[in-house]
Amino acid sequence: MRRIGRLFRTPGKKLVPFITAGYPDLGSTVPLVLAAEAAGAHMVEIGMPFSDPLADGPVIQETSQVALDNGVTIPWILETVKQVRRQSSRIPIVLMGYINPLLHMGLETFLTAAQKAGVDGLIIPDLPPNEGASFFEQARAKGISTIYLVAPNTPNERIHELGEQGQDLLYAVSILGVTGSLAPARQSLDRYLDRVRASTNIPFVVGFGMSSPDDVRRASARADGVVVGSALLTRLKHARDPVAEAGRYLQTMVAALPQAGSVEPAGEPA
C-alpha cells in the first residue's frame, strides 16, 4: 500500500498544510516542511507554481508569482523534496499543480523523477481523471497516489467513481470557488461532508476556507483530514521568521483535531 493510503488508514484525524514551493524564498521550503512535521502535521502539500493557476485564489496566486520570480522550476521542486528526504523526514509529500509544466518536462520523465525524489501523491486540478487516466495509472504504478477533487456539486455517483479510481484519498473542496475563499456555511458543509462520507469508502480530506482551530475542529468531525493553505501563507507573508510562525500556527491547528477515541459531535439539524 502507498504511504498516503497507509497514513489515512491509521486511527486519528490528520492535518495537511499547503505551502508554495519557493515561497517566501528558495531557502524556506525545506525548513517549512520540516517545521510542519515537527509541529505534528501528518502530510504536506507543496504547490508547484504556475503562471495561470485557475483554481487558486489571490493569496496562492501571489505566492506562486513570487516563487516563479524566485526561479522555481519543476526540477528544483523535485530536488527540494530530495533534500527533505535527506533530513530523514518520513512525512508524506503531495505535489499540487497544473499539467502544462509537467507536459513541458515530459510526463514520464516527471513521474520517474518524482518517484526517485520521494513524492507520495499528486493533485492535478486541470487534468480530468478520464483524460489523464494513463498518466494517473503510471503514477500509481510508481507508488504515487493520485488524489482527485470533488466539490459540493459533484453527484454522489461521481464521488464514488473518483474514490474507486483514486484508491487512497479524495480531496473534498468545501465550496464552489477558489482557494482562500470565505469559509462555507456550517450546516451546508456538514451536509456536504456527510454526503461524501456516504458516497465513498476511501478516506477524504477537506480544504478551501479552513483557517482557524474552530474550522479544523468542525471539519475534522466529518472528514479524515483538513487542509490549511491560504491562511498559513498569509502568516508567512507577514512574519519576521516564517518558519517559526508556521510551526506555531500549525501546532494550534493540530491541537484542534479530535483526540483519538473521542466522540465526534453530532451535526446540527438541517
N, C-alpha and C positions, 0 to 999 in steps of 0.2 A: 504493500500500500504506500502511496505517495505521502510525503511528510505532512502536507496540509490535511490530507484525509485522516492521518493518524492523530494530528493535533485536535481536530474537531470531533473526534470520536472519543476523546478523553473527557472526564467529567469537568464541569465548570464552564462559565461564560468567558468569552475572550474579548480583549481589547486590541484593536488594529489601528495604529496611527498611520497616516499618509504623510509622506514628505516628498518634496520635489527634488529630484537629483540635481546636485549642484547649486542648491539654494540654502542659505543666502550667499554662499561662496563655495568654491570647489572643495575646500578643506573641511567643510562641515558635514558632508553626507555620512562618512564612516562614523565619526563621533556621535551623530544624531541617531543612527541605527543602534549603536552600542548603548547609548543613553536610554533609548526606548526599551531595549531588552533589560537593562539594569532596573528600570522603573517598574518592570513587571508586565510590559506589553507582550502579547502572545505571538504576534505576527506583525510584519511591517510591510506596508505597501509603498513602493517607490514609484513616483511618477516620472515617466520619460517625456521630457519637454518636447512640445511640438508647436509650430507657428500658428496652427489653426485648430485649437482644442475645443471642438464643438460642444462637448458635454461638460465643460468646466466653466465655473463662474469666475467673476473678476479677480478673486484672490489667487486662485490657482493659475489663471491666465497671466497675471502679473508675475508670479514666481517663475512660471515657465519662461517668460520672456527674459527675466533676469538670468536664469540658468543658461538659456541659449546665448545670451550676451557674454556669459562667463566661459563659453566654449564647450558646453556639454554636448556629447555625441553618444550614440548607442554604444560604440566600443568603449568609451570612457565609463559609461554606466556599468557595463559588464565587468570591467577591470575593478571598479569600485566595489561591486559585490564580491569579487575575489578577495579584495583587501579586508572586507568584513569577515569573510570566512577564515582568513589567516589569523584573525583575532580569536579564534576558537568559538565564534558565535554560531549557535545552532538554531537561532530563531528563523522560522520560515520567512522567506522574502518573496513578495509578489511584485512583478513589474506591471504597471498600468500605463498604457499609451496607445497611440494610433498607428494604423497599419502602414502609412506611407514611409516613415523612416525604416521600418523593417523590410519593406519591399526594396528600398534603396540598398540596404545591406545585403539582401538576399535571405529569403525566409529560412532555407535550410542552414545557411551559414549562421544566421542568428540563433536558431534553436540549438545547434551544436555548441556554439559559444556560450549560450545561456546555461545549458546543462553543465558544461565544464566550470562555469563560474560559480555555480551553486544556487541558481534561481529555482524557486519551488513552484511558482504559479504565474499565470498571465491573465490580464484583463485587457481586452482589445475592444473598446466600445463601438468602434465604427466598422467592425468586421462581423457581419451577421453569422450566427452559428452554421447555417446551411451553406452559405457561400464559402466560409472558412473551414469546412469540415475536414478537408485533407490536412490543412495546417494544424488544426487542433488535435487531430488524431496523431500526427507526428509528434506534437508536443507531449501528449500523454504517453506515447511510446518511449519518450526520453525521461519519463518520471516527472514531467512538469504538469501541474494541474491547470486546467482551463476553467476559468471562473466566468460564468455568464451573468448578465444583468437582467433582473426582472423589475417591473415598475407597477404602480398601482393600477394601471390599465392593462396589464398583462393577463390574459384569460387563464383560468385555472389549468386547463389542459396544456397550455403552452408552458406554464411554470413546471408542470410535471415532466414534460418533454425535455426542457432545458436541464432539469435536475438529473434525468436519466443520462443525458449526453455528457454533462459536465462531470458527474460521478462523485466529486469530492466536496464541492461547496458552491452555493449560489450567493450572489450579491443582490440584496433587495434594496433598490433605490427608493427612498422614503417618500419622494414627491415627484411630480411631473415638472421637471425644471433642470437647472444646472447645479453643480456643486456649490455649497455655501449659501444656498437659498434659506429662507426662513424655515424654522422647524415646522413639521406638519402638525395639524391639529391632533390632539392626543387620541380622541376616540376614533378618528378615521385611521390613524396609524395603527392603533390596536386591532381594528377590524382587518386591515390590510395584512398585517403580520400574522394574524390568526389564519387568514386565507392562504398565505404562503405555506404556513406550517401544515395545513390540511392538504395541500396540493403536492407536496414532495416529501420523500423520505430522507433526503440528504440535509445536512446542516446548512444554515444560511446566516450571513451577516447583514446588518442594515447600516446604511450610510446616507449622506447628504443631510445637512442641517443638524448634525449631532455636535453639540459644543459644550455642554455643561454636565456636571455629575448627575443632575436630575434627568437629562436626556439619556445618559448611559444607563442609569438605573431603570428607567421606564422601558427603553427599547430592549434591554437585555432580559427583561422578564418574559419576552416572547421570542426573540431571536437568539441565535447561538453566539453572536458576537456583534460588536459595534465598531464602526469605522469613524474616526475623527480626523478631519483633514484641514479644512479652511480655517477653523478656529485655532488649530495648532500653528499653522503657517502664519496667521496674523500675529500670534505671540512671538514667533521667531523674528518677524519683521521689526518689531518694536523693542526687542530685548538687547541689552548690552552683551549678555552672554547667552546666545541662542541655545547652546547645548544644555546649559544648566536650567534654563527656562523650560525647555522641552521635558527634561527629567521631572521637574516639579509639577508641571501641568499633567503629565501622563500618570504620575503617582496618584493624583486626585481622581483621575478617570478610572484607573484600575481599582482604587478603593471603593468606587461606586458600584462595581459589579456585585451581583448577589454572591454570597458565600456559598461554597459547595454544601449541598444538603439543606439550604434554606428554602422556605416555602415561598413560591413566587406569588405576587399579589394578583388578586382576581381583577379582571377587566371591568371597566365602568360600563354601565348599561348603555346600549345604543340609543 
